[in-house]
């Protein structure tokens, strides 16, 4: 079960596609965060969603908002994926311990071994203000993220 709106978001530290450690708490007091969990790099729906975010990046990476995308891929695979698709925002690896951050947010599918499509809008105080969780084959609508951000 995904964590509820109004809940303090669990902190994590994960490696980005560039090998940098990124913590959710890095943005506390500074930026709202759009935290997007996706199953795997290089898959059709995931690539489409992440490229759509790339194409609308100023809405999701600016002075007030930071986009963080998390999958269970290794940082090395995420580097190749980000270079191939021109993704300039942090792709974070929840590879090891396998799915720890995904589990903390309640979006890890034990049978499939990966995260489902969970998105959380987290305010500057670290509180989840909006969420949507879709099954693996169901793409999300990024316009809903924009609407959620406008309410903060």
N, C-alpha and C positions, 0 to 999 in steps of 0.2 A: 504494500500500500504506500503510495507516494505521500511525502510529508504534506501537511495541510497548510493552507493560506493562514497567515498569522503566526506561524511557527518560526522560531529562530533557525536560520539555515545552518546546517552542520558545516564546520570549517573543514577544509582539506588543503593539501599541498600536492600538486601534480606537476610532472615535467611537460613542458610545451614541446612543439615540434622542433624547437631550436635548442632543447636541452635545458631551458631555464625553469627554475622552480617557481610556480605561480600558486599563490594561496588565495582562497576566496576572501579571507580577512584583509588582504592587501588593499582592497577597495572600500573597506568599511570607513565611514565618515567622509568618503571622497566621491564615490560614484555608485549609481545604481548598477546592478549587474543583470544581464540576460544570460542565464545559465542554461545551455542547451545540451542535453544528452542525446546521442545518436548511436545506432548499432555499430556500424563499421564504415571506414573509409573505402572508397572505390566502388561502392554499391550505388545502384541507380537512384533510389529515392534520397539517400543521404547526400550524394553528390548534388542532386537538384536542389535540395534544401540549403546546403551550405553555399552553393553558388548564388542562389537567390539572395542570401544574406550578404554575400560579397558585393552583389550588384546594388544593394541598398545600404552599404556600410555606414555612411554618415548618420543614419538613424540609430545605429547600434554601437558605434565607437565614436565618442565625442567627449566633450568636457564633462558631461553628466552621466554617460552610460558606457559600460564596458561589456562586450560580448565575449563569453567563454564557451567554447564548444568542447564537449568531453566524449570520448569513445574508449572502447577497451582495446584499441590498437596500440602497438608499440610506438614510442616517440619516433623511431626511424621510419616506420610506415607513414606516420602522420607528416613527416618532413617531405617525403616524396609526393604524397597526396597534395599538400599545401603548395608545393612548387608547381606541380602539374596543373592545378586548378587556379593558381594565383590567389590563394587565400592568405590574407595578411593579418588576420586576427588570430589570437591564441587557440590552437588545437591542443587540448590537454589529453594526456595518456593516463587512463585508469587501468593500465595493464597489470601492474603489480604493486601491492597485493591486488590480485585480480578482482576488479569491480568494487573496490572498497568505497569509493565516493558514490558510485551508482547505487550501491546497497544503502548507504547512509541516507540518500534521498528517496529510497523506495522504488527505484526504477530499474533494478537489475532483474533480468529473466534468468533464473537458475537453469532452466532446461536448455535455453539457447546459448547461454554463456556470454551474454552481452546486455547492454542497456536497451530498454525500449525507448520510444521517442518522448522524452520528458523535457519540458521547458519550464523554467522558474524565473520569474522577475523578482529580484531581491533588492530591497531599498538600501539606502546608505547606512542604515542601522543594522543591516544583516537579517531583516525579517522578510519572509516570503510574502509578497503582496498579490501574486497571481501565479497560476500554474495551469498547464495543460499536459495531459499524458495520453499519448496515442500508442496503439499497438504497432509493432514493427512495420507492417505493410501500409500503414496510414500516414501519409504526409501531413505536415502541419501548415497552417496559414500564417505567414510571418506578419501579415497585417494585424493579426490579433495581438502580437507582441507590441506593435507600435501603439495600439489602443491602450494596452495595459500600462505602457510607459507614460502615456499622456495623463494617466490618473495619479501619478506620483507627484 
